[in-house]
């Protein structure tokens, strides 16, 4: 008998190369070979194990209504099982084989004939008329089945592809979960910053005439800018530069005034590793915001002593509105410098 389920299982209780005790007679060995082949058709029903794997000895014994020791003796020693065990094993093996697209290469009648011959051998009786039939059955058991082997190889390939797909699905789910967590963190940070800025702007000013650069308003602008710079640089220091850049772009565009935006640029320049974030902010703000806001930011930057940044944000705005390519903008900036 040969089938995908009966392919060699090396080193386990289903190992086809496992030998017999010296007291096992020839007819009992033929019966044992047939029983082993049927056992290799069994599939595990343990939900914690892959579906297309053989069962453990204890699982097979439980399904067949016997002890582990009894099953081992049936397969490897002189002990001959009852006919009821033979029928139960045949039914279980055939059901699992059919579910896997396989088939048992021995009939129940032939199996019971082997069983009867082994019993007669054990009792000292002989049936010469069965010898030829048993020899034919023995050859059938040992003969390879090309169709079964091809099905088994296809099942192995399909199982390998399925495992690869499952690993990829797991990786993508992990990546999606991480992105969702980052998005939630960004939203929470942005919400907190909006609340802080709203609270700062809600503080009443003293009823005194405001000079050209009101100190109280200036303090609010500085505090708001420092909060944003602190949060962005903390994100950047942990390797989340994209998240930091997104936070800065959205907050300066949607929440902050031009004066606060200019102070954010200055604050980033004062932090190690903040230059790239400042450059990105200048480029995006100059490209996307209204020219009045860009000019206001440039004036604030110039007043803060950041003339280079003031020129850069104006060039970013002019280059975008004139449709200048990035390479042409760089050349223009070099020329003006």
C-alpha positions in Angstrom: 0.0 0.0 0.0 1.3 3.5 -0.9 -0.2 6.9 -0.6 0.8 10.4 0.3 -0.2 9.8 3.9 2.1 6.8 4.0 5.2 8.6 3.1 8.1 7.9 5.4 8.0 9.5 8.8 11.5 9.2 10.1 12.3 8.8 13.7 8.7 8.6 15.1 6.2 5.8 15.9 5.2 5.7 12.2 8.8 5.2 10.9 8.5 2.5 8.2 12.1 1.4 8.8 11.4 0.4 12.4 12.3 -3.2 13.0 10.4 -6.0 14.7 11.2 -8.1 17.7 12.7 -11.5 17.0 9.5 -13.3 18.1 7.3 -11.7 15.4 6.4 -14.3 12.8 6.3 -13.6 9.0 2.5 -13.4 8.7 2.2 -11.1 11.7 4.9 -8.9 10.1 2.8 -8.7 6.9 -0.2 -7.7 9.0 1.9 -5.1 10.9 3.1 -3.6 7.6 -0.5 -3.1 6.5 -1.4 -1.6 9.9 1.5 0.8 9.8 0.5 1.9 6.3 -3.1 2.6 7.5 -1.8 4.5 10.5 0.2 6.8 8.2 -3.0 7.8 6.5 -4.4 9.2 9.8 -4.3 13.0 10.2 -4.0 14.9 13.5 -7.2 16.5 14.8 -5.3 18.6 17.4 -6.3 22.3 16.7 -2.9 23.4 17.9 -1.1 21.4 15.2 -1.0 21.9 11.4 -3.9 20.1 9.7 -2.0 17.9 7.3 0.3 16.2 9.9 0.2 12.7 11.4 -1.1 12.3 14.9 1.0 11.6 17.9 1.0 8.1 19.3 -1.3 9.0 22.2 -3.8 10.8 19.9 -3.9 7.8 17.5 -4.4 5.4 20.4 -7.3 7.5 21.8 -9.0 7.6 18.4 -8.6 3.8 18.0 -9.9 3.0 21.5 -6.7 1.4 22.8 -3.7 2.3 24.9 -0.4 3.6 23.6 1.3 0.5 24.7 -1.2 -1.8 22.9 -1.0 0.2 19.7 2.8 0.0 19.7 2.6 -3.8 20.3 0.2 -4.2 17.4 2.6 -2.4 15.0 6.0 -3.7 16.3 5.6 -6.9 18.3 3.9 -10.3 18.1 0.7 -9.2 19.6 -2.3 -9.5 17.2 -5.2 -7.1 17.6 -8.9 -8.1 17.6 -10.8 -7.9 14.3 -12.8 -5.0 15.8 -9.6 -2.9 16.1 -8.7 -3.8 12.5 -12.1 -2.5 11.3 -12.0 0.6 13.3 -8.5 1.5 12.1 -9.5 0.8 8.5 -12.6 3.1 8.8 -10.6 5.9 10.5 -7.7 5.7 8.0 -10.0 5.6 5.0 -12.0 8.6 6.3 -8.9 10.7 6.7 -7.5 9.6 3.4 -10.7 10.5 1.6 -10.7 14.0 3.3 -7.1 14.5 2.0 -7.9 13.4 -1.5 -6.1 10.1 -1.0 -7.2 6.4 -0.8 -6.3 3.2 1.0 -4.6 0.7 -1.3 -6.0 -2.3 0.5 -9.5 -3.5 1.0 -11.0 -4.4 4.4 -11.4 -8.0 3.1 -7.8 -8.3 2.3 -6.8 -6.8 5.6 -9.0 -9.3 7.5 -7.5 -12.1 5.5 -4.0 -11.0 6.7 -5.4 -10.9 10.2 -6.8 -14.5 9.9 -3.5 -15.8 8.5 -1.6 -14.2 11.4 -3.9 -15.8 13.9 -3.5 -19.2 12.3 0.2 -18.8 12.2 0.2 -17.9 15.9 -1.9 -21.0 16.7 0.4 -23.3 14.7 -2.0 -23.8 11.7 -1.3 -23.1 8.1 -3.4 -22.2 5.0 -1.3 -22.8 1.9 -4.1 -21.6 -0.3 -3.7 -18.1 1.1 0.0 -17.9 0.5 -0.2 -16.6 -3.0 -2.9 -14.1 -2.2 -0.9 -12.8 0.8 2.2 -12.5 -1.3 0.3 -10.4 -3.9 -1.1 -8.2 -1.1 2.4 -7.8 0.3 3.7 -6.6 -3.0 0.8 -4.2 -3.3 1.6 -2.8 0.1 5.3 -2.2 -0.9 4.6 -0.9 -4.4 4.9 2.8 -4.9 1.9 4.8 -6.2 3.0 7.5 -8.7 -0.4 9.2 -8.7 -0.5 9.3 -4.9 3.1 10.7 -4.7 2.3 13.4 -7.2 -0.8 14.4 -5.1 1.4 14.5 -2.0 4.0 16.7 -3.6 1.3 19.1 -4.8 -0.2 19.2 -1.3 3.3 20.0 0.1 3.7 22.9 -2.4 0.2 24.2 -1.7 0.9 24.0 2.1 4.2 25.9 1.6 2.5 28.7 -0.4 -0.2 28.9 2.2 2.3 29.3 5.0 4.0 32.1 3.0 0.7 33.9 2.5 -0.1 33.6 6.2 3.3 35.0 7.1 2.8 38.0 4.7 -0.7 38.6 6.1 0.7 38.6 9.7 3.4 41.1 8.6 0.9 43.4 7.0 -1.4 43.3 9.9 1.5 44.2 12.2 2.5 47.1 9.9 -1.1 48.4 9.8 -1.4 48.2 13.6 1.8 50.2 14.0 0.6 52.8 11.5 -2.7 53.1 13.3 -0.9 53.6 16.6 1.3 56.3 15.1 -1.7 58.0 13.6 -3.5 57.9 17.0 -0.4 59.3 18.7 -0.1 62.1 16.2 -3.8 63.0 16.6 -3.4 63.0 20.4 -0.3 65.2 20.2 -2.0 67.6 17.8 -5.1 67.8 19.9 -3.1 68.5 23.0 -1.1 71.2 21.2 -4.3 72.8 19.9 -5.7 72.8 23.4 -2.6 74.4 24.8 -2.5 77.1 22.1 -6.2 77.8 22.7 -5.6 78.2 26.4 -2.7 80.5 25.8 -4.7 82.7 23.5 -7.6 82.8 25.9 -5.5 84.5 28.6 -6.6 88.1 28.8 -4.0 90.8 28.2 -3.6 93.7 30.5 -5.6 96.8 29.5 -2.6 98.9 28.4 -1.9 100.2 24.9 0.0 97.6 22.8 3.3 98.8 21.5 4.4 97.6 18.1 5.8 94.4 19.6 3.5 93.6 22.6 5.5 91.7 25.2 2.6 89.7 26.5 1.6 88.5 23.0 5.3 87.8 22.3 5.5 85.6 25.3 2.5 83.6 24.2 4.0 83.1 20.7 7.2 82.0 22.2 5.6 79.5 24.6 3.5 78.0 21.8 6.5 77.6 19.5 8.6 76.0 22.2 5.9 73.5 22.9 5.7 72.4 19.3 9.5 72.3 18.9 9.8 70.2 22.1 7.3 67.7 20.9 8.7 67.5 17.4 12.3 67.1 18.4 11.3 64.4 20.9 9.6 62.4 18.1 12.6 63.0 15.8 15.1 61.8 18.5 13.2 58.4 18.7 13.5 57.8 15.0 10.1 59.1 14.0 11.2 62.0 11.7 8.2 61.6 9.4 5.8 61.9 12.3 7.6 64.9 13.6 7.6 66.6 10.2 3.9 65.9 9.8 3.1 67.4 13.2 5.0 70.6 12.4 3.5 71.1 9.0 -0.1 70.6 10.1 0.2 72.7 13.3 1.9 75.7 11.6 -0.5 75.6 8.7 -3.8 75.1 10.7 -3.2 76.5 14.2 -0.2 78.9 14.4 0.2 82.5 13.4 3.1 83.6 11.2 4.9 84.9 14.2 4.7 81.6 16.0 5.8 79.8 12.8 8.9 81.9 12.6 9.8 81.2 16.2 9.3 77.4 15.5 12.0 77.7 12.7 14.3 79.6 15.0 13.7 77.0 17.8 14.4 74.1 15.6 17.7 75.6 14.5 18.7 75.6 18.2 18.1 71.9 18.6 20.6 69.2 17.6 19.1 67.5 14.5 16.5 70.1 14.1 18.0 71.6 10.9 16.3 69.1 8.6 12.9 69.7 10.2 13.4 73.5 9.8 14.4 73.1 6.2 11.3 71.0 5.5 9.0 73.5 7.2 10.5 76.4 5.3 10.0 74.6 1.9 6.5 73.4 2.6 5.2 76.6 4.2 6.6 78.8 1.4 5.1 76.5 -1.2 1.6 76.0 0.3 0.7 79.1 2.3 -0.6 82.5 1.1 2.0 85.0 0.1 0.9 87.4 2.9 1.5 84.7 5.5 4.9 83.8 3.9 6.0 87.5 3.9 4.9 87.9 7.5 7.0 84.8 8.5 9.9 86.2 6.5 9.7 89.5 8.4 9.6 87.8 11.8 12.6 85.6 10.8 14.5 88.7 9.7 13.7 90.4 13.0 15.0 87.3 14.8 18.3 87.5 13.0 17.6 84.5 10.7 18.0 86.4 7.4 19.1 83.2 5.5 15.9 81.5 6.5 13.8 84.6 5.7 15.3 84.6 2.2 14.8 80.8 1.8 11.1 80.9 2.6 10.6 83.8 0.1 12.5 81.9 -2.6 10.3 78.8 -1.8 7.2 80.9 -2.3 8.4 82.7 -5.4 9.7 79.5 -7.0 6.4 77.7 -6.5 4.3 80.5 -7.8 6.5 81.0 -10.8 6.5 77.3 -11.6 10.3 77.0 -11.2 11.6 73.5 -11.0 13.5 72.5 -7.8 16.8 72.5 -9.6 16.2 76.0 -11.0 15.2 77.1 -7.5 18.5 75.9 -6.1 20.4 77.6 -8.9 18.5 80.8 -8.2 19.2 80.7 -4.5 22.9 80.2 -5.2 23.0 83.1 -7.6 21.2 85.4 -5.1 23.5 84.4 -2.3 
